[in-house]
Amino acid sequence: MPDLGAPPGAAPVPAAVARPAAPAAAGRDTEVRPLGVEFTPTGDPEVDAALGRLEVLDGVPTEGHLPVYEDVHQRLGETLAALDRP
């Protein structure tokens, strides 16, 4: 199912994210909880769109975070590079 809240061209959250977390090692907590991090808009639409992608991670097992982090990193890098262009 596509992420309807994601901006166009956003990297999809992998199907592995939708699966329950694999059993953890003995004594480790496996419950997936919301991070509770609040997003404060920066006022720059491109930066806000990139950072807004992090909201899809709330309640997602850690194993599913990397593709979203990579997408956000790429978007922020492109935004910074655009500042150097005339």
C-alpha positions in Angstrom: 0.0 0.0 0.0 1.5 3.4 -1.0 2.3 6.0 1.6 -0.3 8.6 0.7 1.3 11.2 3.0 4.7 10.9 1.3 5.8 13.6 -1.1 6.1 12.6 -4.8 9.3 10.7 -5.5 9.7 9.6 -1.9 11.4 6.3 -1.3 8.7 3.8 -0.3 8.9 2.2 3.1 9.9 -1.4 2.4 7.5 -4.2 2.9 9.7 -5.5 5.6 8.5 -2.6 7.7 5.0 -4.0 7.8 6.1 -7.4 9.2 6.4 -7.9 12.9 9.9 -7.6 14.4 11.9 -10.9 14.5 12.2 -12.4 17.9 14.8 -10.6 19.9 17.7 -12.0 21.9 16.8 -13.2 25.4 16.1 -10.3 27.7 15.6 -7.7 25.0 12.5 -5.7 24.7 10.8 -6.3 21.3 7.8 -4.0 21.6 7.7 -1.2 18.9 6.8 2.1 20.5 6.3 5.6 19.0 9.4 7.7 19.2 7.5 10.7 20.4 9.7 13.2 18.5 7.9 16.3 17.4 8.6 17.9 14.0 9.1 21.7 14.0 8.8 23.2 10.5 11.9 25.1 9.4 10.0 27.3 6.9 11.9 25.9 3.9 9.5 23.7 1.9 12.2 21.3 0.6 13.8 20.8 4.0 10.3 20.4 5.7 9.3 17.8 3.1 12.5 15.8 3.7 12.2 15.9 7.5 8.5 15.1 7.2 9.5 11.7 5.8 10.8 10.8 9.2 7.2 10.7 10.5 6.6 7.4 8.7 9.1 5.8 11.1 7.0 6.2 14.3 6.1 2.8 15.5 8.2 1.0 12.8 10.8 -1.6 13.9 14.4 -0.3 13.7 15.2 -2.7 10.8 12.9 -0.6 8.6 14.4 2.8 9.3 17.5 2.7 7.0 15.7 3.3 3.6 13.9 6.3 5.0 17.0 7.7 6.6 18.8 7.3 3.3 16.0 9.1 1.4 16.0 12.0 3.9 19.8 12.3 3.7 19.7 12.4 -0.1 17.0 15.0 -0.1 18.8 17.3 2.4 22.1 16.8 0.5 20.3 17.9 -2.8 18.8 20.9 -1.0 22.2 22.0 0.3 23.8 21.5 -3.1 21.2 23.6 -4.7 22.3 26.5 -2.5 25.6 26.6 -4.4 24.0 26.8 -7.8 23.4 30.2 -9.3 
